[in-house]
Amino acid sequence: MPFWSLESRAQKVIDNVIAYNSFRTRRIELSEFLDRWLSGLKRDGLAVGINWSGKRAIGYDMTPENVRTRIEISR
Protein backbone atom coordinates (compact mmCIF):
# COMPACT_ATOMS: atom_id res chain seq x y z
CA MET A 1 0.00 0.00 0.00
CA PRO A 2 1.67 3.26 -1.07
CA PHE A 3 2.00 6.32 1.15
CA TRP A 4 3.82 9.59 0.52
CA SER A 5 5.30 12.06 2.97
CA LEU A 6 4.03 15.03 0.96
CA GLU A 7 0.81 15.56 -0.96
CA SER A 8 2.83 17.00 -3.84
CA ARG A 9 4.77 13.73 -4.18
CA ALA A 10 1.56 11.72 -4.32
CA GLN A 11 0.01 14.13 -6.81
CA LYS A 12 3.03 13.85 -9.09
CA VAL A 13 2.56 10.06 -9.27
CA ILE A 14 -1.19 10.49 -9.88
CA ASP A 15 -0.46 12.94 -12.69
CA ASN A 16 2.28 10.87 -14.35
CA VAL A 17 1.48 7.17 -13.82
CA ILE A 18 -1.49 5.88 -15.80
CA ALA A 19 -2.38 3.23 -13.21
CA TYR A 20 -2.90 5.99 -10.60
CA ASN A 21 -4.71 8.58 -12.77
CA SER A 22 -8.08 7.93 -11.11
CA PHE A 23 -6.70 8.20 -7.57
CA ARG A 24 -7.06 11.24 -5.29
CA THR A 25 -4.83 12.33 -2.44
CA ARG A 26 -6.05 12.12 1.13
CA ARG A 27 -4.22 13.55 4.11
CA ILE A 28 -3.87 11.17 7.05
CA GLU A 29 -2.92 12.42 10.48
CA LEU A 30 0.16 10.70 11.90
CA SER A 31 -1.81 9.32 14.85
CA GLU A 32 -4.35 7.71 12.47
CA PHE A 33 -1.54 6.28 10.34
CA LEU A 34 0.20 4.80 13.38
CA ASP A 35 -2.90 3.56 15.21
CA ARG A 36 -5.17 2.42 12.40
CA TRP A 37 -3.37 2.10 9.09
CA LEU A 38 -0.20 0.32 10.22
CA SER A 39 -2.18 -2.07 12.41
CA GLY A 40 -4.54 -2.90 9.54
CA LEU A 41 -1.72 -3.37 7.04
CA LYS A 42 0.07 -5.69 9.45
CA ARG A 43 -3.12 -7.69 10.05
CA ASP A 44 -3.67 -7.99 6.29
CA GLY A 45 -0.05 -9.00 5.63
CA LEU A 46 0.66 -5.97 3.41
CA ALA A 47 3.83 -3.97 2.98
CA VAL A 48 4.03 -0.17 3.16
CA GLY A 49 5.29 1.58 0.02
CA ILE A 50 7.19 4.72 0.97
CA ASN A 51 7.34 7.71 -1.41
CA TRP A 52 7.12 5.73 -4.65
CA SER A 53 8.16 7.82 -7.64
CA GLY A 54 9.05 7.76 -11.32
CA LYS A 55 7.19 6.64 -14.42
CA ARG A 56 6.46 3.23 -12.89
CA ALA A 57 5.82 4.39 -9.30
CA ILE A 58 8.54 2.31 -7.69
CA GLY A 59 10.34 2.75 -4.39
CA TYR A 60 10.88 1.24 -0.98
CA ASP A 61 8.56 -1.33 0.57
CA MET A 62 8.77 -1.92 4.32
CA THR A 63 6.89 -3.92 6.90
CA PRO A 64 4.39 -1.97 9.01
CA GLU A 65 6.49 -2.81 12.09
CA ASN A 66 9.62 -1.34 10.50
CA VAL A 67 7.78 1.84 9.50
CA ARG A 68 6.43 2.25 13.05
CA THR A 69 9.89 1.77 14.56
CA ARG A 70 11.49 4.30 12.21
CA ILE A 71 8.80 6.89 12.94
CA GLU A 72 9.07 6.38 16.70
CA ILE A 73 12.89 6.69 16.58
CA SER A 74 12.64 9.98 14.64
CA ARG A 75 10.10 11.56 17.01
C-alpha positions as CSV (number, residue, x, y, z in Angstrom):
1,M,0.0,0.0,0.0
2,P,1.7,3.3,-1.1
3,F,2.0,6.3,1.2
4,W,3.8,9.6,0.5
5,S,5.3,12.1,3.0
6,L,4.0,15.0,1.0
7,E,0.8,15.6,-1.0
8,S,2.8,17.0,-3.8
9,R,4.8,13.7,-4.2
10,A,1.6,11.7,-4.3
11,Q,0.0,14.1,-6.8
12,K,3.0,13.8,-9.1
13,V,2.6,10.1,-9.3
14,I,-1.2,10.5,-9.9
15,D,-0.5,12.9,-12.7
16,N,2.3,10.9,-14.3
17,V,1.5,7.2,-13.8
18,I,-1.5,5.9,-15.8
19,A,-2.4,3.2,-13.2
20,Y,-2.9,6.0,-10.6
21,N,-4.7,8.6,-12.8
22,S,-8.1,7.9,-11.1
23,F,-6.7,8.2,-7.6
24,R,-7.1,11.2,-5.3
25,T,-4.8,12.3,-2.4
26,R,-6.0,12.1,1.1
27,R,-4.2,13.6,4.1
28,I,-3.9,11.2,7.0
29,E,-2.9,12.4,10.5
30,L,0.2,10.7,11.9
31,S,-1.8,9.3,14.8
32,E,-4.3,7.7,12.5
33,F,-1.5,6.3,10.3
34,L,0.2,4.8,13.4
35,D,-2.9,3.6,15.2
36,R,-5.2,2.4,12.4
37,W,-3.4,2.1,9.1
38,L,-0.2,0.3,10.2
39,S,-2.2,-2.1,12.4
40,G,-4.5,-2.9,9.5
41,L,-1.7,-3.4,7.0
42,K,0.1,-5.7,9.5
43,R,-3.1,-7.7,10.1
44,D,-3.7,-8.0,6.3
45,G,-0.1,-9.0,5.6
46,L,0.7,-6.0,3.4
47,A,3.8,-4.0,3.0
48,V,4.0,-0.2,3.2
49,G,5.3,1.6,0.0
50,I,7.2,4.7,1.0
51,N,7.3,7.7,-1.4
52,W,7.1,5.7,-4.7
53,S,8.2,7.8,-7.6
54,G,9.1,7.8,-11.3
55,K,7.2,6.6,-14.4
56,R,6.5,3.2,-12.9
57,A,5.8,4.4,-9.3
58,I,8.5,2.3,-7.7
59,G,10.3,2.7,-4.4
60,Y,10.9,1.2,-1.0
61,D,8.6,-1.3,0.6
62,M,8.8,-1.9,4.3
63,T,6.9,-3.9,6.9
64,P,4.4,-2.0,9.0
65,E,6.5,-2.8,12.1
66,N,9.6,-1.3,10.5
67,V,7.8,1.8,9.5
68,R,6.4,2.3,13.1
69,T,9.9,1.8,14.6
70,R,11.5,4.3,12.2
71,I,8.8,6.9,12.9
72,E,9.1,6.4,16.7
73,I,12.9,6.7,16.6
74,S,12.6,10.0,14.6
75,R,10.1,11.6,17.0
